[in-house]
Amino acid sequence: MTVGLTACTGGGSGDTTLTLVAADYGTSASDSSKKYWDKLAARYEKSHPGIRIDVRVYPWSEVDSKVKGLVAAGKAPDMAQIGAYAGYAARHKLYSADDLLSISTQSGFLTPLSQAGQVNRTQYGMPFVSSTRLLFYNKTLFAKAGITAPPQSWTDLQHDARALRKAGVKTPFALPLGPEEAQAETLMWLLSGGEGYTDNVGSYSLDSKTNVNTFDWLKTSLVGEHLTGPVAPGKLDRADAFAGFTRGEVGMLNGHPSLMRLAGKKGVKYGMVPMPGINGRAKATMGVADWMTAFKQNGHGKEIGRFLDYVYSDRNHLAFCEEYGLLPVTASASEKMARDPSRSDLAPFLRELPNAQLYPVGKTSWGEVSAAIKKNIGNAVSDHGNPEAILTQLQRQAAGAEGAS
């Protein structure tokens, strides 16, 4: 894996080698993503003489920096399955989806994901897998507190959290606004309140009146009433919140599909519902996607396109999603998963995906803005925090980053 990657035409053999750098979704060698890619590559090579697929798989903590280093060294891989694409697109390093994919493959992407992959209305990021978020609740703790139905509005959520606290639950609602994934929890709440990170024309709007009202409510109605925990939201990371839920100490929290597996292994009886909104179900939920990109450096656009058409076939795409409990990014694969009774556990997440809103990953400024949110948003709900002041500060940083980009 430490060998520098180059895409080449093999000496004298006429074979074309396509290099792919991919992220590892596994947790150990036994379920490493390398197994999936090795099998897929072997099948493709067998049916496409003259093409070799050279795959390198790295942990998520390393893959983006590995690709960045390869590009800087002039050794860009043909394809990279990574977390962000806009910076490479802005520097004209990438093929567009139009350059590569068949019409059926490109048109098959779910609309919110396809749109999120665009820079200046051209799609450079091809969604690879996706996920949405739901509100998880502990059925045992709800029964102990005398709660007969999950919350559907903010008022319900506050009422249930109060009942859980009265019943002695350690953490009625886990609100992870710590640096690990604060940008995710923040977006879930902003969408629940009726807005998000950007306005209708795609400009940052972090300090809008609607967003300020959302964080005022969080600070006053949840944090201020000591309905969160076990530490201050700005010090609580997602992993710790999940761990608390699997120990039976958390009444409610926002989670993604992997929490089902974690909670199930610990014997936690849980339910899942769409994120409550101010006066009822939120109009949109947060979606997340990881991205496939294709670099132009080696001139293998035609070969890359054919290989990616194969990768996105229902058979291959569903095999990866089912292995790691993730959601498909194409309409046809989503429909097949929805009809599969063995994957009924993912049905609530699938239903949310068509209306999901994603991070503004098409902005080259998003990385800087996301880092600022992770660092500062927890202060908005701290004892002496001022939501409007913090969101105004973040808006100024976002506007500055956008201008610089």
Secondary structure, DSSP 8 states (H G I E B T S, - for coil): --S----EE-TTT--EEEEEEEEE--SSGGG-HHHHHHHHHHHHHHHSTTEEEEEEEEEHHHHHHHHHHHHHTT---SEEEES--HHHHHTT-B--HHHHS-HHHHHTB-HHHHHHTEETTEE--EEEEEEE-EEEEEHHHHHHTT--S---BHHHHHHHHHHHHHTT-SEEE----STTTHHHHHHHHHHHHT--SB-TTS-B-TT-HHHHHHHHHIIIIIITTT-B-SS-GGG--HHHHHHHHHTT-EEEEEE-THHHHHHHHTT--EEEE--BBSSSB-S--BEEEEEEEEBSTT--HHHHHHHHHHHTSHHHHHHHHHHHT-B-SBHHHHHHHHH-GGGGGGHHHHHHGGG-B---TTSTTHHHHHHHHHHHGGGGGSTT--HHHHHHHHHHHHHHHHHH-
